[in-house]
Amino acid sequence: MPFRWPTVITDMALCREVVAKRPQNPKAWDEIGEILGHIFTQSTGKAVSLSGRACRERLDGLQAKFKREDRKSLKRSGSEEAYDLLAQLLTDICSYQRDVNESKAADQKKKEKEKDNVRKGLDMREAAMQSSRDKRQRQDLDSDSELDTEEDNEPEAKKSKAAVEGKGERVGRNNMLEFLQAKEENKHERQVKKQSLQTERLQLEKRKLELEEKKWEFMMARLQKPKVDEQ
């Protein structure tokens, strides 16, 4: 048979345990139920078994009545002094529960802020990486464009080609020959330029080798000089 919480004294006992232990999980409520069951068994002479859930539901009911200022329902049997003590205990419970809720809300807000900061940091990092990738891509495109320009620098040939396409059949065979001739000349110029660059590189390498040889000869001469002086 469920316990009926017959007097204001039993409600006060519940509130005292809640104020003392401030339960935040089912295990803590079960401990309160076990303690009160032992106390009520000794005081009534009858076996009393209380679950943590029953204690929590009883406290919820008392708080609801207290918040509605239902003095009559709370008082039931008991003196005015007992009711005042019960009201004070419920006030303390409401106060600490409010503090707990505010602390949880603050912790939750802090966690959300930390997550937001982490997210912003990741977004900034990704933006920086994307900016770096875009920069490299632009550099690659610019490099490719420069190479294409060097390889395909054929303004006169393009003009000739445009003239051929614009005039159509009226242009005739002469312009086509001019276009092909200009293209061949540009190709020849690129080849000459390429050979010139290769020649310059070969000459530079040759000068480097000559300098290295002279440097080596100078070092060998310095090493051999003391020997000559001794002789």
JOSULZI-V446687 format. One record per pair of residues at least 12 apart in sequence whose C-alpha atoms are under 10 Angstrom apart, sorted by sequence separation. I is the first residue (numbers start at 1). J is the second residue. D is the distance in Angstrom with one decimal. If there is no record, write none. Layout:
# JOSULZI-V446687
I_J_D / I_J_D
This chain:
# JOSULZI-V446687
17_29_9.7 / 20_32_9.9 / 36_48_8.5 / 37_49_5.0 / 38_50_9.0 / 62_74_7.0 / 71_83_8.4 / 74_86_8.5 / 75_87_9.5 / 163_175_7.8 / 164_176_6.6 / 36_49_8.4 / 37_50_5.4 / 61_74_9.7 / 71_84_10.0 / 74_87_8.6 / 163_176_9.2 / 17_31_9.7 / 18_32_7.5 / 34_48_9.4 / 35_49_9.7 / 36_50_7.1 / 37_51_8.5 / 161_175_8.4 / 164_178_9.8 / 17_32_6.5 / 33_48_9.9 / 34_49_7.3 / 35_50_8.7 / 36_51_9.5 / 160_175_7.0 / 161_176_7.7 / 164_179_8.2 / 17_33_9.4 / 33_49_7.6 / 34_50_6.3 / 36_52_10.0 / 71_87_9.1 / 160_176_7.8 / 163_179_9.1 / 33_50_4.8 / 34_51_7.1 / 160_177_9.6 / 161_178_9.2 / 162_179_9.5 / 14_32_7.9 / 17_35_8.5 / 32_50_8.6 / 33_51_5.0 / 34_52_7.9 / 69_87_9.8 / 160_178_7.1 / 161_179_6.1 / 14_33_8.7 / 17_36_8.3 / 31_50_9.7 / 32_51_8.3 / 33_52_4.9 / 36_55_9.0 / 160_179_5.1 / 161_180_8.9 / 30_50_8.1 / 31_51_8.6 / 32_52_6.5 / 33_53_8.2 / 66_86_9.7 / 159_179_8.4 / 160_180_8.7 / 14_35_9.6 / 29_50_10.0 / 30_51_5.7 / 31_52_7.0 / 32_53_10.0 / 33_54_7.8 / 34_55_10.0 / 66_87_7.3 / 157_178_8.5 / 158_179_8.0 / 160_181_9.9 / 161_182_9.9 / 14_36_7.1 / 29_51_7.7 / 30_52_3.9 / 33_55_6.2 / 156_178_9.9 / 157_179_5.6 / 160_182_8.0 / 161_183_9.6 / 13_36_7.5 / 29_52_4.2 / 30_53_7.4 / 32_55_7.6 / 33_56_9.1 / 67_90_9.4 / 156_179_8.2 / 157_180_7.7 / 159_182_9.9 / 160_183_9.2 / 28_52_7.7 / 29_53_7.0 / 30_54_9.2 / 32_56_9.4 / 62_86_9.6 / 63_87_9.5 / 66_90_7.4 / 67_91_9.5 / 157_181_8.4 / 158_182_9.2 / 26_51_9.8 / 27_52_7.7 / 29_54_9.0 / 30_55_8.4 / 62_87_9.6 / 66_91_8.6 / 157_182_5.4 / 158_183_8.6 / 10_36_8.7 / 13_39_9.0 / 26_52_6.6 / 29_55_7.1 / 30_56_9.4 / 156_182_6.7 / 157_183_5.4 / 13_40_9.4 / 25_52_9.6 / 26_53_7.6 / 29_56_7.0 / 63_90_6.7 / 67_94_9.4 / 155_182_9.5 / 156_183_8.0 / 157_184_9.0 / 62_90_7.9 / 63_91_8.9 / 66_94_9.8 / 154_182_8.3 / 155_183_9.5 / 157_185_9.2 / 10_39_9.6 / 23_52_9.9 / 154_183_7.1 / 156_185_10.0 / 157_186_7.9 / 10_40_7.9 / 26_56_9.2 / 63_93_8.8 / 156_186_8.6 / 59_90_8.8 / 63_94_7.8 / 152_183_9.9 / 154_185_9.5 / 155_186_9.3 / 154_186_6.4 / 23_56_9.4 / 153_186_7.8 / 154_187_8.6 / 3_37_9.3 / 59_93_9.6 / 152_186_8.9 / 153_187_9.3 / 5_40_9.7 / 151_186_9.8 / 152_187_8.9 / 151_187_8.9 / 3_40_9.7 / 18_55_9.3 / 153_190_8.9 / 18_56_9.3 / 152_190_9.3 / 151_190_7.7 / 15_55_9.6 / 150_190_8.4 / 14_55_7.3 / 18_59_8.8 / 14_56_9.3 / 15_58_9.9 / 11_55_9.7 / 14_58_8.6 / 15_59_7.5 / 3_48_7.0 / 14_59_7.6 / 2_48_8.5 / 3_49_7.6 / 1_48_9.1 / 2_49_8.1 / 3_50_7.2 / 11_58_8.3 / 15_62_9.4 / 1_49_9.2 / 2_50_8.1 / 3_51_10.0 / 11_59_8.2 / 2_51_9.9 / 5_55_9.9 / 3_54_8.7 / 11_62_8.2 / 2_54_8.9 / 5_58_8.4 / 4_58_9.6 / 11_74_9.0 / 8_74_7.4 / 9_75_10.0 / 7_74_9.5 / 8_75_6.4 / 7_75_8.5 / 8_76_6.9 / 9_77_8.8 / 7_76_7.1 / 8_77_6.2 / 9_78_7.4 / 6_76_8.9 / 7_77_5.7 / 8_78_5.8 / 9_79_9.8 / 12_82_8.1 / 15_85_9.9 / 16_86_9.0 / 19_89_7.3 / 6_77_8.2 / 7_78_6.9 / 8_79_8.7 / 12_83_8.7 / 15_86_7.5 / 18_89_9.1 / 19_90_8.8 / 22_93_8.2 / 11_83_9.9 / 14_86_9.8 / 15_87_9.7 / 18_90_9.6 / 9_82_7.4 / 12_85_7.6 / 13_86_9.1 / 15_88_9.7 / 16_89_6.9 / 19_92_7.2 / 20_93_9.8 / 24_97_9.7 / 8_82_7.1 / 9_83_9.0 / 12_86_5.5 / 15_89_6.0 / 16_90_9.3 / 18_92_9.8 / 19_93_6.1 / 22_96_8.1 / 23_97_9.9 / 8_83_7.1 / 11_86_7.4 / 12_87_9.1 / 14_89_9.7 / 15_90_6.9 / 18_93_7.4 / 19_94_9.8 / 22_97_8.4 / 9_85_9.8 / 12_88_9.9 / 13_89_9.9 / 16_92_9.9 / 24_100_9.3 / 8_85_9.8 / 9_86_8.5 / 12_89_7.5 / 15_92_9.2 / 16_93_9.3 / 19_96_8.4 / 8_86_7.6 / 11_89_9.9 / 12_90_9.0 / 15_93_7.6 / 19_97_9.9 / 22_100_9.7 / 11_90_10.0
